[in-house]
Amino acid sequence: MKEGKVYSKLVSQLKEEAGQLFLVIDPPNQSPELAGKVCAIAQKAGVSAIAVGGSLGAQGKLLDDTLDAIKSKCNLPTILFPGNIATLSNKADAIYFLSMLNSNDPYYISGAQTASAFPIKKMNLEVIPTSYILVEPGRAVGFMGRAQLIPRNLGYLAAANALAGQYMGAKMVILESGGGAPEPVSKEMIALTKASIEVPLIIAGGVRTPEYAFDCISSGADIVHVGSAIEKTKLESEVKSKLEKMVEAVKKGAKAKQ
């Protein structure tokens, strides 16, 4: 499958930057207007892309309105981060075509993908085949996806899943601790997983602080997702400050691993 514009651009940027931060917007957690304002701040702060979606409720008119608001305020690429087959919109630029490799339910491995394939094609969305691997504690997405969570101290299991995903055609790998997790996956797990694969590695869940962002990137991750840490910040000035510090930590982490 030919690589799309969004994926190709991000990979090209990674060759120069060695680290990126994506802001995660979960539509039910803020109004479309607020999402647009936050994304405008994110672009100025140096965020590389906006991932839009969540475990529950990111669908329909709310999803479309949120994407419209984001695009009216910034020109960063928007990538759907689906929690279910309803998280689809032709207003996005691309979609993580997720397969939850360690789910106990075939629906989340290949069933949802089959159900959404034709709608995605009709929407002409750029598809980014992505292996989605759930690590303890997993939180809501682990519960909803019926995941057999990978223990935090067994990094080789994450690495094996990631490598299997790459062999099956994944263009990205996400190690996910779950939205609102107290901390991201361990530095050891990140290093072992990245050493085992050749595609970009994303760390999601628990990247609450600049220190965590630095640890993830310096340990080998290519991209970090940041969502809950920004959602819980009410003042625009604080959002700006947090994102700038996060981006700076990512840049320092990228330099540290070179």
N, C-alpha and C positions, 0 to 999 in steps of 0.2 A: 504494500500500500504506500502510495506517495505521501511523503511528509507534508503537512499543511503549513501555512504561513506562520501561525501563532507558535507552533512547536519549533519550527525551524529558527524563528527569531530568538526564542528563549534559549535554545541550545547554542546559537551563535553568541549570544550575550554571555552565557556561562563560560565560554572559552576565554573571554576577556575578563570577566568579573569573578568567576569561581565561587560565587555565592549570591543568592537572591532571596528577597522576602516577598511573599504573596500575602495580601490581606484577604481574610475570609469574611464574607458578608452573608449572614444567615437571615433571610428576609423576615421571618416572624419576629425577630428580636429587635428590629427598629423600623421606623417608617421609611418609605422610599426616599423622602426628602432628606432625612438624616443620613441615609446610606450614601446619597449623592454627595453631601457635604463632606462626609468622612473620606470618601474616595478621592475627592479633590485635594484634601489635605495629604492623603497617602501619596498621590502622584508627586506633589511638591517635595515630600519627604524622601523620595527615592525608591518607593515600592515598585516592583517590576510587573505585577499583574494582580487582578482581582479574581478570587475564586468565589463563586456564588452558589450557595446551597446549604443543606443541613439535613439532619436526621428526620425531622418532621416539619411539615407545613410549608416548605419552600416550593410552591407550585402555583399554577394558574395566574390570575390577574395580579396577585401580589408579587409573584416572581417577575412577570413582564414589567410591571410598574417600577420595580426596584432596578431592573436592568436599564430601563429608559432613563431613570433618574441618574444612575451612575454614568451612563454614556453622555448625558447632558452636561456633566461636570468634569469629566476627565476622559482621556483617550487611551488609558491603559487597556490591554487585552482583558476581556472578561471570559472566564472559563467556568462552565457549570461543574459543580461538585455535588453530584446527585445522591440523595438519600433514598430515592425510590424512582420508579419509572415516570412519575408525574413531574419530576424536576427537569423539565425540558422546555426550552424556549428558543425560537428562531432569532431572538434579539441578542443572544450571546454570540461570542466569536468562536468558541470551541467548547468541547466537553471532555472531561475525564471519562473515558469509557471504562468504568471500574469493574474489575472482577475481584471479589473478596475471597482470596485464595484459601483462607483458613476458616471459612464458614462451614457449619455443619448442615446447612441447607443449600441444596443445589440451585435454588432460585437465585441466591446471591452470587453464585459462581458463574452460572451461564443462563439461567432462566430469565432474569430481568433484562439481560443483554439481548436475548432473542426477542423478547416482547417489545423492546424499545428500538430495535434496529431499523425497521422501516420508517417509523416517525422521525428518527434522527436523519435518515437519508433524505426524507421529504423536506426537512427544515434546512438542509444543506449545511449542517453544522460540521465544523472541523472536528474530527475524532482523534483523541489522543489515547491509544490503548494503555491502560494503567493497571498495574497489580496493586491491590489494596490489602494490606496486611495489618491485622488488629493485634495490638500488644496490650497487656495489662496496664491500667484497669479497664480500658475499653469503653466504659461509660455508656451513654445512650446508644451510640452507633454499634457497639459490641452487642448490646442486648437486642436491638432491633435486627441486627444481621446474624444473630445466632452464632456468633463467632466462638471458635475454640481458641481462646486468647493465648498468645505466646507469652510465657513467663518472662518477666523483665530480665532475669539473670541467665536466660538461655539464648544468647545472641546468635548462635549458630543456626537455630531454628528459623529466625527471621532471615538470615542470610540464605539459607536453603530455599525458603519460600520465594525470596526475591529473585534468586537465580533461576528457579523454575519458571517464574513469571516472565523473565527475560527470554528464556528459551522458547516460551509459548508465544512470544511476539510483543510483549509489553514494551512501550517506549518510555515509560516512567514507572517508578515504584514509590508508593507511599507507605511509610511506617506510621501508624495511627494509634495514639494512646487514648483518643476520645476527647471531644470538646470539653474544656473545663477540667482536664486532668491536672493534678497538682504539679506534675513535671513531665517533660518529654521522655522518650525512650533513652536508655543509657548511652553514654559516649562509647562504651565498648561495643554495644549492639550496632551503633551507627558505623563505627570503623570497620567492623567485621562484614557488615552488609555491603558497604560501599566497595570494599576490597574484592567482593565476590561478583560484582556486576559492572556493566559498562554503560548503563543508561542512567539518567538523572535520578537522584534519590531525594525524596521530599520527606521532611519530618513534620507531622501534624499532631496537635494535641499537647497541651502543657507548655508551649513555648511562651511563658508568661513574662519573662524578663529579658533584658539585653544580655545578661549573663548566660541564660539558657540558649539564646539565639547564637551567641558566640561559641558556646560549647558544641552545639549541633553542627555548625558550619566548619569549625576548626577540626572536628572529629571526622569529617568527610562528607557530610550532607551537602547537597547542591542548593537546596531550597528549603526554607522554613515557612510554614503556614502560621499566621498569627490572627486570631479571631476574638476569643473570649476576653483577652487582656485589653482589647480596644473597646469591645462592646460595653464593658463595665465602666468605661471612662466617659464621664458626662460632659465636661467642659471641652470646647474645641481647642483651647490652648493646651490642655493636658494631652489631648489626642495627638496634636502636632508634636509635642515634646516626646511623648512615648514612642511614636513612630520614627522620629529622627534618631532617637537613641537606639532603637531596634535596628534600623538600617545601618547605622554606624557600627554596631556590634557585628552585624553580618559581614560588613566590609573588612573589619579587623580579623574576623574568623577566616575569611577567604585568604587574607595575606598570611595568616599563621600557618595555613596548610600548604602553601606554595614552597 
